[in-house]
Amino acid sequence: MSTTHIHVSRTPSGTTYSHVSAPTQVVEAGGVRYAYRRVGSEIGTPLVLLAHFRAGMDHWDPLVADGLGTTAR
């Protein structure tokens, strides 16, 4: 039976970031590293935005990401 080890690198809680100022964080699962950014406050429903193949986090429009971050995290 295989075991999945997850390592999460997080920024200090209580900090609110915008699309432009959010630091890139990394989570590792099953030997694969996934980069992500948390935008908005830590209160609210988590919302995961996935980019298509060959796209990246910087392809999202900051106005859209920041707008979604007002009600989600």
C-alpha positions as CSV (number, residue, x, y, z in Angstrom):
1,M,0.0,0.0,0.0
2,S,1.5,3.4,-1.0
3,T,1.5,6.3,1.3
4,T,1.1,9.9,0.2
5,H,3.1,12.5,2.1
6,I,1.9,16.1,1.8
7,H,4.2,19.0,2.6
8,V,2.6,22.4,2.8
9,S,4.4,25.7,2.8
10,R,2.2,28.6,4.0
11,T,2.4,32.3,4.6
12,P,1.5,33.7,8.0
13,S,-2.3,33.6,8.7
14,G,-4.3,36.8,9.1
15,T,-2.7,38.4,6.1
16,T,-4.8,39.5,3.1
17,Y,-3.1,39.4,-0.3
18,S,-4.1,40.7,-3.8
19,H,-3.5,38.8,-7.0
20,V,-0.3,40.9,-7.6
21,S,1.1,40.7,-4.0
22,A,0.3,37.1,-3.1
23,P,3.4,35.0,-2.7
24,T,3.7,31.7,-4.6
25,Q,3.4,28.8,-2.2
26,V,4.0,25.1,-2.8
27,V,2.3,21.9,-1.7
28,E,3.9,18.5,-2.4
29,A,1.9,15.3,-2.8
30,G,3.1,12.0,-4.0
31,G,6.4,13.5,-5.1
32,V,4.7,16.2,-7.3
33,R,5.0,19.9,-6.4
34,Y,2.0,22.1,-7.0
35,A,2.3,25.9,-6.8
36,Y,-0.6,28.1,-5.7
37,R,-1.4,31.5,-4.4
38,R,-4.0,32.5,-1.8
39,V,-5.9,35.7,-2.7
40,G,-8.3,37.4,-0.4
41,S,-9.0,36.8,3.3
42,E,-8.8,33.5,5.2
43,I,-12.6,33.7,5.8
44,G,-14.9,32.3,3.2
45,T,-15.3,29.3,1.0
46,P,-12.2,28.0,-0.7
47,L,-12.2,28.5,-4.5
48,V,-9.7,26.6,-6.7
49,L,-9.0,28.1,-10.2
50,L,-7.3,25.7,-12.6
51,A,-5.4,26.9,-15.6
52,H,-5.3,25.0,-18.9
53,F,-2.2,23.2,-20.2
54,R,0.7,25.7,-20.8
55,A,-1.0,28.4,-18.8
56,G,0.0,29.7,-15.4
57,M,-1.2,31.6,-12.4
58,D,-0.1,34.9,-14.0
59,H,-2.5,34.4,-16.9
60,W,-5.5,35.2,-14.6
61,D,-6.8,38.7,-14.8
62,P,-6.0,40.4,-11.5
63,L,-9.4,42.1,-11.4
64,V,-11.2,38.8,-11.7
65,A,-8.9,37.0,-9.1
66,D,-9.2,39.9,-6.6
67,G,-13.0,40.1,-7.2
68,L,-13.4,36.4,-6.4
69,G,-11.2,36.9,-3.4
70,T,-13.6,39.3,-1.8
71,T,-16.1,36.5,-1.0
72,A,-13.9,33.4,-1.3
73,R,-10.4,32.5,-0.2
